[in-house]
Structure formats: structure tokens, C-alpha cells
Amino acid sequence: SGVSQGLMRWYVDRQKAEQQAQAAMETRKDWLPAKCPNCGGPLSVDTVNWTGPSTADCPYCSTNLRPAMQS
């Protein structure tokens, strides 16, 4: 039925979105330094302020972090 197909599509789309979010988190972990290159504050994917898919601000000094800044 249309309802069953709609529910199945919703479920599949949700699974894809969750997988993409997990992949993005893994990518972020790969380049995010353990400490801020400016203030030395500890960083993690949960504590920085994400400003884009691959940019974040340090929660302590607001330095913009990018993949090229990896030490």
C-alpha cells in the first residue's frame, strides 16, 4: 500500500541520514587536533562549535579550526 511504501522510504532515508552523520563525525575526528593550536585548550568533536562540515571554532578562544591546521 501507499502507506507501507511511505513508511519504508522514510525508514531507509532515516538510515541513510544516520550513516552520513556517522561518517561525517568520523571524518571530523580524523582532522580535529587534540588541542587548540592557539590557546592549547583540549578539543573534541563534542566540545567545539561546528561552523561547517569541516570547520569549527575553539570553545575557549574562538579560533577557527580547519583540516589544514592539523598538527
MMTF fields as JSON, N, C-alpha, C and O atoms, coordinates in Angstrom:
{
  "mmtfVersion": "1.0.0",
  "mmtfProducer": "UNKNOWN",
  "numBonds": 283,
  "numAtoms": 284,
  "numGroups": 71,
  "numChains": 1,
  "numModels": 1,
  "chainsPerModel": [1],
  "groupsPerChain": [71],
  "chainIdList": ["A"],
  "bondAtomList": [4, 2, 8, 6, 12, 10, 16, 14, 20, 18, 24, 22, 28, 26, 32, 30, 36, 34, 40, 38, 44, 42, 48, 46, 52, 50, 56, 54, 60, 58, 64, 62, 68, 66, 72, 70, 76, 74, 80, 78, 84, 82, 88, 86, 92, 90, 96, 94, 100, 98, 104, 102, 108, 106, 112, 110, 116, 114, 120, 118, 124, 122, 128, 126, 132, 130, 136, 134, 140, 138, 144, 142, 148, 146, 152, 150, 156, 154, 160, 158, 164, 162, 168, 166, 172, 170, 176, 174, 180, 178, 184, 182, 188, 186, 192, 190, 196, 194, 200, 198, 204, 202, 208, 206, 212, 210, 216, 214, 220, 218, 224, 222, 228, 226, 232, 230, 236, 234, 240, 238, 244, 242, 248, 246, 252, 250, 256, 254, 260, 258, 264, 262, 268, 266, 272, 270, 276, 274, 280, 278],
  "bondOrderList": [1, 1, 1, 1, 1, 1, 1, 1, 1, 1, 1, 1, 1, 1, 1, 1, 1, 1, 1, 1, 1, 1, 1, 1, 1, 1, 1, 1, 1, 1, 1, 1, 1, 1, 1, 1, 1, 1, 1, 1, 1, 1, 1, 1, 1, 1, 1, 1, 1, 1, 1, 1, 1, 1, 1, 1, 1, 1, 1, 1, 1, 1, 1, 1, 1, 1, 1, 1, 1, 1],
  "groupList": [{"groupName": "SER", "atomNameList": ["N", "CA", "C", "O"], "elementList": ["N", "C", "C", "O"], "formalChargeList": [0, 0, 0, 0], "bondAtomList": [1, 0, 2, 1, 3, 2], "bondOrderList": [1, 1, 2], "singleLetterCode": "S", "chemCompType": "L-PEPTIDE LINKING"}, {"groupName": "GLY", "atomNameList": ["N", "CA", "C", "O"], "elementList": ["N", "C", "C", "O"], "formalChargeList": [0, 0, 0, 0], "bondAtomList": [1, 0, 2, 1, 3, 2], "bondOrderList": [1, 1, 2], "singleLetterCode": "G", "chemCompType": "PEPTIDE LINKING"}, {"groupName": "VAL", "atomNameList": ["N", "CA", "C", "O"], "elementList": ["N", "C", "C", "O"], "formalChargeList": [0, 0, 0, 0], "bondAtomList": [1, 0, 2, 1, 3, 2], "bondOrderList": [1, 1, 2], "singleLetterCode": "V", "chemCompType": "L-PEPTIDE LINKING"}, {"groupName": "GLN", "atomNameList": ["N", "CA", "C", "O"], "elementList": ["N", "C", "C", "O"], "formalChargeList": [0, 0, 0, 0], "bondAtomList": [1, 0, 2, 1, 3, 2], "bondOrderList": [1, 1, 2], "singleLetterCode": "Q", "chemCompType": "L-PEPTIDE LINKING"}, {"groupName": "LEU", "atomNameList": ["N", "CA", "C", "O"], "elementList": ["N", "C", "C", "O"], "formalChargeList": [0, 0, 0, 0], "bondAtomList": [1, 0, 2, 1, 3, 2], "bondOrderList": [1, 1, 2], "singleLetterCode": "L", "chemCompType": "L-PEPTIDE LINKING"}, {"groupName": "MET", "atomNameList": ["N", "CA", "C", "O"], "elementList": ["N", "C", "C", "O"], "formalChargeList": [0, 0, 0, 0], "bondAtomList": [1, 0, 2, 1, 3, 2], "bondOrderList": [1, 1, 2], "singleLetterCode": "M", "chemCompType": "L-PEPTIDE LINKING"}, {"groupName": "ARG", "atomNameList": ["N", "CA", "C", "O"], "elementList": ["N", "C", "C", "O"], "formalChargeList": [0, 0, 0, 0], "bondAtomList": [1, 0, 2, 1, 3, 2], "bondOrderList": [1, 1, 2], "singleLetterCode": "R", "chemCompType": "L-PEPTIDE LINKING"}, {"groupName": "TRP", "atomNameList": ["N", "CA", "C", "O"], "elementList": ["N", "C", "C", "O"], "formalChargeList": [0, 0, 0, 0], "bondAtomList": [1, 0, 2, 1, 3, 2], "bondOrderList": [1, 1, 2], "singleLetterCode": "W", "chemCompType": "L-PEPTIDE LINKING"}, {"groupName": "TYR", "atomNameList": ["N", "CA", "C", "O"], "elementList": ["N", "C", "C", "O"], "formalChargeList": [0, 0, 0, 0], "bondAtomList": [1, 0, 2, 1, 3, 2], "bondOrderList": [1, 1, 2], "singleLetterCode": "Y", "chemCompType": "L-PEPTIDE LINKING"}, {"groupName": "ASP", "atomNameList": ["N", "CA", "C", "O"], "elementList": ["N", "C", "C", "O"], "formalChargeList": [0, 0, 0, 0], "bondAtomList": [1, 0, 2, 1, 3, 2], "bondOrderList": [1, 1, 2], "singleLetterCode": "D", "chemCompType": "L-PEPTIDE LINKING"}, {"groupName": "LYS", "atomNameList": ["N", "CA", "C", "O"], "elementList": ["N", "C", "C", "O"], "formalChargeList": [0, 0, 0, 0], "bondAtomList": [1, 0, 2, 1, 3, 2], "bondOrderList": [1, 1, 2], "singleLetterCode": "K", "chemCompType": "L-PEPTIDE LINKING"}, {"groupName": "ALA", "atomNameList": ["N", "CA", "C", "O"], "elementList": ["N", "C", "C", "O"], "formalChargeList": [0, 0, 0, 0], "bondAtomList": [1, 0, 2, 1, 3, 2], "bondOrderList": [1, 1, 2], "singleLetterCode": "A", "chemCompType": "L-PEPTIDE LINKING"}, {"groupName": "GLU", "atomNameList": ["N", "CA", "C", "O"], "elementList": ["N", "C", "C", "O"], "formalChargeList": [0, 0, 0, 0], "bondAtomList": [1, 0, 2, 1, 3, 2], "bondOrderList": [1, 1, 2], "singleLetterCode": "E", "chemCompType": "L-PEPTIDE LINKING"}, {"groupName": "THR", "atomNameList": ["N", "CA", "C", "O"], "elementList": ["N", "C", "C", "O"], "formalChargeList": [0, 0, 0, 0], "bondAtomList": [1, 0, 2, 1, 3, 2], "bondOrderList": [1, 1, 2], "singleLetterCode": "T", "chemCompType": "L-PEPTIDE LINKING"}, {"groupName": "PRO", "atomNameList": ["N", "CA", "C", "O"], "elementList": ["N", "C", "C", "O"], "formalChargeList": [0, 0, 0, 0], "bondAtomList": [1, 0, 2, 1, 3, 2], "bondOrderList": [1, 1, 2], "singleLetterCode": "P", "chemCompType": "L-PEPTIDE LINKING"}, {"groupName": "CYS", "atomNameList": ["N", "CA", "C", "O"], "elementList": ["N", "C", "C", "O"], "formalChargeList": [0, 0, 0, 0], "bondAtomList": [1, 0, 2, 1, 3, 2], "bondOrderList": [1, 1, 2], "singleLetterCode": "C", "chemCompType": "L-PEPTIDE LINKING"}, {"groupName": "ASN", "atomNameList": ["N", "CA", "C", "O"], "elementList": ["N", "C", "C", "O"], "formalChargeList": [0, 0, 0, 0], "bondAtomList": [1, 0, 2, 1, 3, 2], "bondOrderList": [1, 1, 2], "singleLetterCode": "N", "chemCompType": "L-PEPTIDE LINKING"}],
  "groupTypeList": [0, 1, 2, 0, 3, 1, 4, 5, 6, 7, 8, 2, 9, 6, 3, 10, 11, 12, 3, 3, 11, 3, 11, 11, 5, 12, 13, 6, 10, 9, 7, 4, 14, 11, 10, 15, 14, 16, 15, 1, 1, 14, 4, 0, 2, 9, 13, 2, 16, 7, 13, 1, 14, 0, 13, 11, 9, 15, 14, 8, 15, 0, 13, 16, 4, 6, 14, 11, 5, 3, 0],
  "groupIdList": [1, 2, 3, 4, 5, 6, 7, 8, 9, 10, 11, 12, 13, 14, 15, 16, 17, 18, 19, 20, 21, 22, 23, 24, 25, 26, 27, 28, 29, 30, 31, 32, 33, 34, 35, 36, 37, 38, 39, 40, 41, 42, 43, 44, 45, 46, 47, 48, 49, 50, 51, 52, 53, 54, 55, 56, 57, 58, 59, 60, 61, 62, 63, 64, 65, 66, 67, 68, 69, 70, 71],
  "secStructList": [7, 2, 2, 2, 2, 2, 2, 2, 2, 2, 2, 2, 2, 2, 2, 2, 2, 2, 2, 2, 2, 2, 2, 2, 2, 2, 2, 2, 2, 2, 2, 1, 7, 1, 5, 7, 6, 6, 6, 7, 7, 5, 7, 7, 6, 6, 6, 1, 3, 3, 3, 3, 6, 6, 3, 3, 3, 7, 6, 6, 6, 7, 7, 3, 3, 7, 4, 4, 4, 7, 7],
  "xCoordList": [0.842, 0.0, 0.882, 2.09, 0.274, 0.996, 1.581, 2.68, 0.836, 1.318, 2.545, 3.527, 2.492, 3.632, 4.864, 5.97, 4.67, 5.79, 6.356, 7.57, 5.472, 5.913, 6.721, 7.756, 6.256, 6.985, 8.339, 9.335, 8.366, 9.624, 10.607, 11.786, 10.135, 11.009, 11.537, 12.716, 10.667, 11.073, 12.163, 13.16, 11.97, 12.942, 14.289, 15.333, 14.27, 15.505, 16.207, 17.425, 15.46, 16.041, 16.653, 17.718, 15.982, 16.499, 17.796, 18.739, 17.845, 19.061, 20.223, 21.346, 19.948, 20.99, 21.492, 22.697, 20.582, 20.965, 21.827, 22.807, 21.473, 22.263, 23.656, 24.639, 23.744, 25.04, 25.903, 27.107, 25.287, 26.029, 26.513, 27.635, 25.682, 26.078, 27.243, 28.167, 27.206, 28.291, 29.58, 30.656, 29.474, 30.657, 31.247, 32.468, 30.396, 30.869, 31.587, 32.62, 31.054, 31.677, 33.054, 34.0, 33.174, 34.463, 35.471, 36.637, 35.021, 35.901, 36.375, 37.549, 35.47, 35.836, 36.87, 37.815, 36.699, 37.656, 39.041, 40.052, 39.083, 40.36, 41.22, 42.443, 40.619, 41.43, 41.454, 42.343, 40.516, 40.461, 41.638, 41.809, 42.457, 43.584, 43.101, 41.985, 43.922, 43.569, 43.531, 42.824, 44.311, 44.301, 44.328, 44.808, 43.815, 43.76, 45.177, 45.979, 45.495, 46.829, 47.066, 48.211, 46.006, 46.143, 46.26, 47.216, 45.289, 45.273, 45.683, 45.931, 45.756, 46.144, 45.014, 45.239, 43.798, 42.649, 42.333, 42.515, 41.862, 41.521, 40.308, 39.344, 40.366, 39.29, 38.75, 39.486, 37.477, 36.855, 35.696, 35.24, 35.224, 34.118, 32.863, 31.993, 32.76, 31.58, 31.678, 30.652, 32.885, 33.027, 33.244, 32.948, 33.757, 33.962, 32.624, 31.634, 32.608, 31.411, 31.556, 32.318, 30.822, 30.937, 30.302, 29.143, 31.078, 30.599, 30.345, 29.813, 30.713, 30.514, 30.895, 31.289, 30.787, 31.114, 32.561, 32.85, 33.465, 34.871, 35.525, 36.721, 34.738, 35.283, 34.619, 33.439, 35.406, 34.89, 35.608, 36.684, 35.004, 35.623, 35.975, 35.215, 37.136, 37.559, 36.562, 36.204, 36.108, 35.143, 35.761, 35.034, 37.088, 37.763, 38.172, 37.953, 38.771, 39.28, 38.641, 38.959, 37.745, 37.014, 37.888, 37.457, 39.101, 39.937, 39.228, 38.705, 39.207, 38.589, 39.542, 40.707, 39.055, 39.849, 39.437, 38.251, 40.428, 40.193, 41.091, 42.067, 40.775, 41.604, 43.083, 43.918, 43.442, 44.851, 45.609, 46.84, 44.894, 45.538, 45.991, 46.597, 45.704, 46.051, 47.545, 48.349, 47.911, 49.337, 49.855, 51.036],
  "yCoordList": [-1.189, 0.0, 1.245, 1.167, 2.366, 3.632, 3.985, 4.532, 3.667, 3.966, 3.115, 3.618, 1.838, 0.948, 1.406, 1.418, 1.781, 2.257, 3.551, 3.75, 4.425, 5.683, 5.447, 6.081, 4.537, 4.219, 3.583, 3.889, 2.702, 2.052, 3.091, 3.066, 3.995, 5.038, 5.934, 6.288, 6.3, 7.122, 6.41, 7.023, 5.119, 4.339, 4.282, 4.497, 3.999, 3.908, 5.264, 5.33, 6.336, 7.681, 8.022, 8.635, 7.627, 7.893, 7.131, 7.674, 5.886, 5.084, 5.711, 5.767, 6.181, 6.825, 8.083, 8.328, 8.876, 10.111, 9.8, 10.498, 8.764, 8.379, 7.907, 8.222, 7.157, 6.689, 7.858, 7.88, 8.835, 10.008, 10.831, 11.336, 10.967, 11.716, 11.022, 11.686, 9.706, 8.947, 9.095, 9.255, 9.042, 9.208, 10.605, 10.762, 11.614, 12.989, 13.108, 13.772, 12.477, 12.526, 11.862, 12.374, 10.741, 10.053, 10.926, 10.999, 11.587, 12.474, 13.621, 13.989, 14.187, 15.284, 14.833, 15.566, 13.64, 13.124, 12.964, 13.134, 12.636, 12.401, 13.658, 13.566, 14.817, 16.027, 16.957, 17.803, 16.83, 17.756, 17.51, 16.394, 18.542, 18.344, 18.109, 18.493, 17.491, 17.207, 18.48, 18.559, 19.485, 20.761, 21.911, 21.764, 23.037, 24.226, 24.723, 24.861, 24.994, 25.499, 26.921, 27.366, 27.626, 28.996, 29.054, 29.624, 28.464, 28.594, 27.32, 27.352, 26.197, 24.94, 24.221, 23.192, 24.753, 24.117, 22.769, 22.592, 21.81, 20.488, 20.562, 21.273, 19.82, 19.824, 18.419, 17.436, 18.338, 17.081, 17.429, 18.572, 16.438, 16.695, 17.144, 17.78, 16.82, 17.197, 18.585, 19.172, 19.123, 20.395, 21.596, 22.722, 21.386, 22.529, 23.01, 22.28, 24.235, 24.807, 24.65, 25.38, 23.694, 23.421, 24.554, 24.905, 25.127, 26.227, 25.783, 26.553, 24.565, 23.981, 22.521, 22.019, 21.826, 20.399, 20.106, 19.052, 21.025, 20.793, 22.04, 22.268, 22.834, 23.988, 24.073, 23.761, 24.502, 24.606, 25.735, 26.166, 26.206, 27.224, 26.608, 25.816, 26.984, 26.555, 27.098, 28.274, 26.269, 26.747, 27.689, 28.329, 27.782, 28.615, 29.974, 30.999, 29.986, 31.25, 31.643, 32.694, 30.802, 31.044, 31.013, 31.479, 30.479, 30.318, 29.402, 28.358, 29.793, 28.962, 27.831, 28.07, 26.616, 25.417, 24.828, 24.757, 24.407, 23.799, 22.574, 22.446, 21.67, 20.471, 20.761, 19.996, 21.823, 22.136, 22.496, 22.493, 22.809, 23.203, 22.008, 22.175, 20.807, 19.601, 19.561, 19.84, 19.207, 19.162, 17.752, 17.531],
  "zCoordList": [0.0, 0.0, 0.0, 0.224, -0.249, -0.268, 1.082, 1.168, 2.151, 3.5, 3.815, 4.36, 3.475, 3.728, 2.959, 3.498, 1.71, 0.9, 1.473, 1.499, 1.929, 2.528, 3.787, 3.992, 4.634, 5.86, 5.563, 6.219, 4.575, 4.206, 3.677, 4.029, 2.842, 2.292, 3.418, 3.429, 4.36, 5.499, 6.296, 6.677, 6.546, 7.307, 6.586, 7.203, 5.302, 4.519, 4.49, 4.658, 4.281, 4.263, 5.618, 5.688, 6.679, 8.024, 8.264, 8.839, 7.828, 7.98, 7.212, 7.712, 5.999, 5.198, 5.891, 5.936, 6.43, 7.119, 8.338, 8.596, 9.087, 10.258, 9.848, 10.518, 8.754, 8.269, 7.811, 8.064, 7.135, 6.682, 7.869, 7.858, 8.884, 10.079, 10.782, 11.251, 10.858, 11.483, 10.681, 11.257, 9.357, 8.509, 8.677, 8.717, 8.775, 8.976, 10.314, 10.406, 11.342, 12.664, 12.628, 13.227, 11.941, 11.831, 11.086, 11.472, 10.021, 9.264, 10.138, 10.101, 10.924, 11.818, 12.84, 13.133, 13.382, 14.366, 13.754, 14.435, 12.459, 11.783, 11.705, 11.809, 11.526, 11.347, 12.55, 12.644, 13.463, 14.598, 15.539, 16.029, 15.799, 16.714, 18.145, 18.497, 18.951, 20.346, 21.178, 22.183, 20.742, 21.467, 20.468, 19.344, 20.887, 20.044, 19.757, 20.681, 18.488, 18.168, 18.688, 18.763, 19.042, 19.537, 21.061, 21.588, 21.771, 23.236, 23.973, 25.178, 23.248, 23.879, 24.596, 25.233, 24.498, 25.146, 24.521, 23.316, 25.32, 24.79, 23.867, 24.149, 22.762, 21.779, 21.569, 21.658, 21.295, 20.883, 19.963, 19.931, 19.215, 18.288, 19.023, 18.429, 20.302, 21.077, 21.696, 22.041, 21.844, 22.547, 21.64, 22.039, 20.422, 19.534, 18.987, 19.009, 18.503, 17.883, 16.372, 15.738, 15.797, 14.37, 13.582, 13.8, 12.657, 11.831, 10.403, 9.603, 10.072, 8.754, 8.801, 9.854, 7.675, 7.663, 8.048, 8.615, 7.748, 8.089, 8.682, 8.503, 9.379, 10.098, 11.459, 11.619, 12.437, 13.802, 14.519, 14.105, 15.593, 16.438, 17.784, 18.34, 18.295, 19.622, 20.648, 20.585, 21.587, 22.584, 23.618, 24.378, 23.656, 24.651, 24.098, 24.742, 22.895, 22.352, 21.02, 20.464, 20.51, 19.254, 18.004, 16.949, 18.095, 16.905, 15.93, 16.319, 14.646, 13.625, 13.272, 12.952, 13.329, 13.066, 11.725, 11.402, 10.95, 9.638, 9.51, 10.25, 8.581, 8.426, 8.208, 8.691, 7.508, 7.247, 8.515, 8.513, 9.612, 10.861, 11.683, 12.741, 11.205, 11.964, 12.22, 11.33, 13.461, 13.802, 13.814, 14.082]
}
